[in-house]
C-alpha cells in the first residue's frame, strides 16, 4: 500500500473513513479533530495529498488560499470568529505532527494560555 493510499486524511477525504464534517470546498475538507485540544478544534485538509507545509510550492497557492477561506468559514460556523481563534500548521515530529498530510488546525472556544504549554 502506497503512502498516499495509507494516509488517514486521504482515506477520510475519499470517504473510506468517517469524519464529522464541518465545511468543505472543491479543494478542501474540514472535520472535527478526533482528539480536540480546545472546545472548537477542526482540521482543514486539502483534498489532494500534500505532505506538510514544508512541501508547499508556488503551485499550491490556490489550495493554500482555499484552506484559509475554509478556516474562516469554520470559525464563523463554530461561533468563534468574533471572539478569536488560532490557526496552526504543525510540521515534523518535534511539532507533534502525527499525520503526514498538510492540515490546518482551527482552534478556539475559550481564551488560550500564553505562552502555549
C-alpha positions as CSV (number, residue, x, y, z in Angstrom):
1,X,0.0,0.0,0.0
2,X,1.5,3.4,-1.0
3,X,2.0,6.3,1.3
4,X,-1.0,8.3,-0.2
5,X,-3.4,5.3,0.0
6,X,-2.3,4.6,3.6
7,X,-2.8,8.3,4.6
8,X,-5.6,8.5,7.1
9,X,-6.6,12.0,5.9
10,X,-6.7,10.8,2.2
11,X,-8.9,8.0,3.4
12,X,-11.2,10.5,5.1
13,X,-11.3,12.7,2.0
14,X,-12.1,9.6,-0.1
15,X,-15.0,8.6,2.1
16,X,-13.3,5.4,3.3
17,X,-13.1,6.5,7.0
18,X,-15.8,8.5,8.8
19,X,-15.3,12.1,10.0
20,X,-17.6,14.8,11.5
21,X,-17.6,17.2,8.5
22,X,-17.9,20.9,9.4
23,X,-17.2,22.5,6.0
24,X,-15.9,21.8,2.5
25,X,-14.9,23.4,-0.8
26,X,-13.8,22.0,-4.1
27,X,-10.2,21.7,-2.9
28,X,-10.6,21.3,0.9
29,X,-12.4,19.3,3.6
30,X,-12.8,20.4,7.2
31,X,-13.7,18.0,10.0
32,X,-13.6,17.8,13.8
33,X,-10.3,16.6,15.4
34,X,-10.7,13.2,16.9
35,X,-8.7,14.4,20.0
36,X,-9.7,18.0,20.4
37,X,-7.4,20.3,22.3
38,X,-10.0,23.1,22.5
39,X,-13.8,23.3,22.6
40,X,-13.7,24.0,18.9
41,X,-10.9,22.0,17.1
42,X,-11.4,21.5,13.4
43,X,-8.9,20.3,10.8
44,X,-8.8,21.8,7.3
45,X,-7.1,19.5,4.8
46,X,-6.5,19.7,1.1
47,X,-8.3,17.0,-0.9
48,X,-5.1,16.3,-2.7
49,X,-2.2,14.8,-0.7
50,X,0.5,17.3,0.2
51,X,2.8,16.0,2.9
52,X,3.2,19.2,5.0
53,X,3.6,22.9,5.0
54,X,7.3,22.3,4.3
55,X,6.3,20.7,1.0
56,X,4.3,23.7,-0.3
57,X,5.4,25.2,-3.6
58,X,4.2,28.2,-5.5
59,X,1.9,25.9,-7.5
60,X,0.0,25.2,-4.2
61,X,-1.0,28.9,-3.8
62,X,-4.6,28.3,-4.8
63,X,-5.2,25.3,-2.4
64,X,-3.5,27.2,0.5
65,X,-5.7,30.2,-0.1
66,X,-8.8,27.9,-0.2
67,X,-7.7,26.3,3.1
68,X,-7.6,29.7,4.7
69,X,-11.0,30.6,3.3
70,X,-12.4,27.3,4.6
71,X,-10.9,28.0,8.0
72,X,-12.7,31.4,8.0
73,X,-15.9,29.6,7.2
74,X,-15.3,27.1,10.0
75,X,-14.7,29.9,12.5
76,X,-18.0,31.6,11.6
77,X,-19.9,28.3,11.7
78,X,-18.3,27.4,15.1
79,X,-19.2,30.9,16.5
80,X,-15.6,31.8,17.3
81,X,-14.9,34.3,14.5
82,X,-15.8,37.3,16.8
83,X,-14.0,36.1,19.9
84,X,-10.9,34.9,18.2
85,X,-9.3,31.7,17.1
86,X,-5.9,30.2,16.3
87,X,-4.7,28.7,13.0
88,X,-1.8,26.3,13.3
89,X,0.2,24.2,10.9
90,X,2.5,21.6,12.5
91,X,5.5,20.3,10.6
92,X,7.5,17.3,11.6
93,X,7.9,15.1,14.7
94,X,9.1,17.8,17.0
95,X,5.9,19.7,16.4
96,X,3.9,16.5,17.1
97,X,2.6,16.3,13.6
98,X,1.1,12.8,13.7
99,X,-0.4,12.6,10.2
100,X,1.9,13.4,7.2
101,X,-0.8,15.2,5.2
102,X,-1.0,19.0,5.2
103,X,-3.6,20.1,7.7
104,X,-4.6,23.4,9.3
105,X,-5.9,23.4,12.9
106,X,-8.7,25.8,13.7
107,X,-8.7,26.2,17.4
108,X,-11.0,28.3,19.7
109,X,-13.9,28.4,22.1
110,X,-12.1,29.7,25.1
111,X,-9.2,32.0,26.0
112,X,-5.8,30.5,25.2
113,X,-2.8,30.4,27.6
114,X,0.3,32.3,26.5
115,X,2.9,31.1,26.1
116,X,1.4,27.8,24.9
117,X,2.0,24.8,27.1
